[in-house]
Amino acid sequence: SKPLALVMALVDHFQIAQPIDPDRIYVVGLSMGGFGTWDLLQRQSEKYAAAVPICGGGDPTYAKKIGTVPIWAFHGDQDTVVKPHRSREMVQALRELGNPVIHTEYPGIGHNSWTPTAENRLVWDWLFAQRRRSEIEKDQP
């Protein structure tokens, strides 16, 4: 889509214009941005050190393209806007391919799963501890 192409161009621009560590580029998105997070990973997994999709979904048939990018996915089990199975399907597909994706599903929470996620300091500590791994490192346990 045009918006996703603009996001990809913006990331490329910032990599050139700002002193950004290319091994520490993260993608986080909620709701439609959660869908965008999965989509970016499926298109450019080599660019991102880690991802946090929140109440989004992706196409599990493209999970192989994501590889072993560290992911912590969030969803509310009572979400009626984006059904929780959208995250569950992505998580299952990635785990079947060997990606140890973390999945947190909040009991009794609807679409607003971003508030408890954003308030959880462990999420941010985990995210900022991630770095993109080289191809050699990816082959090692």
C-alpha positions in Angstrom: 0.0 0.0 0.0 1.0 3.6 -0.4 1.1 4.2 3.4 3.4 1.2 4.0 5.7 2.3 1.1 5.9 5.7 2.8 6.8 4.1 6.1 9.5 2.0 4.4 10.9 5.1 2.6 10.8 7.1 5.9 12.9 4.4 7.7 15.4 4.4 4.8 15.6 8.2 4.9 16.2 8.3 8.7 19.0 5.7 8.3 20.8 8.1 5.9 20.0 11.4 7.6 20.4 10.4 11.3 23.0 8.5 13.3 20.9 5.4 13.7 22.3 2.0 14.7 21.2 -0.3 11.9 21.3 -3.2 14.3 18.7 -1.6 16.6 15.8 -0.7 14.4 12.5 -1.8 15.9 8.9 -1.9 14.6 5.9 -1.4 16.9 2.3 -0.9 15.9 -1.2 -1.2 17.3 -4.4 -2.2 15.6 -3.9 -1.3 11.9 -0.3 -0.5 12.9 -0.2 -4.1 14.2 -1.1 -5.3 10.8 1.6 -3.0 9.4 4.1 -4.4 11.8 3.5 -8.0 10.5 3.5 -6.7 6.9 6.8 -4.9 7.3 8.4 -8.0 8.9 7.2 -10.1 6.0 8.6 -7.7 3.5 11.9 -6.6 5.2 12.6 -8.9 8.0 16.4 -8.4 7.5 16.0 -4.7 8.5 14.5 -5.1 12.0 16.0 -6.1 15.3 12.7 -6.9 16.9 9.0 -6.2 16.7 6.0 -5.7 18.9 2.7 -6.1 17.0 -0.3 -5.2 19.2 -3.8 -6.3 18.4 -3.0 -6.8 14.7 -2.7 -9.7 12.4 -0.9 -11.0 9.4 -0.9 -13.7 6.8 0.5 -16.9 8.3 1.4 -18.2 4.8 4.2 -15.6 4.7 5.5 -16.4 8.2 8.6 -18.0 6.7 9.7 -14.6 5.4 9.9 -13.3 9.0 12.5 -15.8 10.0 13.8 -15.5 13.5 13.2 -11.8 14.2 12.4 -11.6 17.9 8.7 -10.8 18.3 6.5 -10.1 21.3 2.9 -10.1 20.2 0.0 -8.7 22.3 -3.8 -9.1 22.0 -6.8 -8.9 24.3 -8.8 -12.1 24.4 -12.1 -10.1 24.2 -11.1 -8.0 21.2 -14.1 -7.6 18.8 -12.4 -5.2 16.4 -9.4 -7.4 15.5 -10.2 -11.0 16.6 -7.5 -12.6 18.8 -7.1 -15.5 16.4 -5.3 -13.1 14.1 -2.4 -12.9 16.5 -2.7 -16.6 17.5 -2.4 -17.8 13.9 0.8 -15.7 13.3 2.3 -16.9 16.6 1.5 -20.5 15.8 2.9 -20.3 12.3 6.2 -18.7 13.5 6.6 -21.2 16.3 6.2 -24.1 13.9 9.1 -22.5 11.9 11.3 -22.3 15.0 10.8 -18.6 15.9 10.4 -18.4 19.7 7.9 -15.6 19.5 6.5 -14.4 22.8 2.7 -14.0 22.9 0.8 -12.2 25.6 -3.0 -12.4 25.5 -4.7 -10.3 28.1 -7.8 -11.9 29.7 -10.9 -9.8 29.8 -9.3 -7.0 27.6 -10.9 -5.9 24.4 -9.2 -3.9 21.6 -7.3 -1.7 24.0 -4.4 -4.0 24.6 -2.0 -1.3 23.9 -2.4 0.4 27.3 -1.3 -2.5 29.5 1.5 -3.2 26.9 2.8 0.4 26.9 2.6 0.6 30.7 4.7 -2.6 31.1 8.4 -1.6 31.5 9.5 -5.2 30.8 8.2 -4.8 27.2 10.4 -1.8 26.6 13.4 -3.4 28.4 13.0 -6.5 26.3 12.6 -4.5 23.0 15.6 -2.3 23.5 17.8 -5.2 24.5 17.3 -6.8 21.1 19.7 -6.2 18.2 19.8 -7.5 14.7 21.9 -10.7 14.4 24.3 -11.4 11.6 23.8 -14.3 9.3 26.6 -16.2 11.2 24.9 -15.6 14.5 21.5 -16.7 13.1 23.0 -20.1 12.4 24.2 -20.6 16.0 21.8 -21.6 18.8 
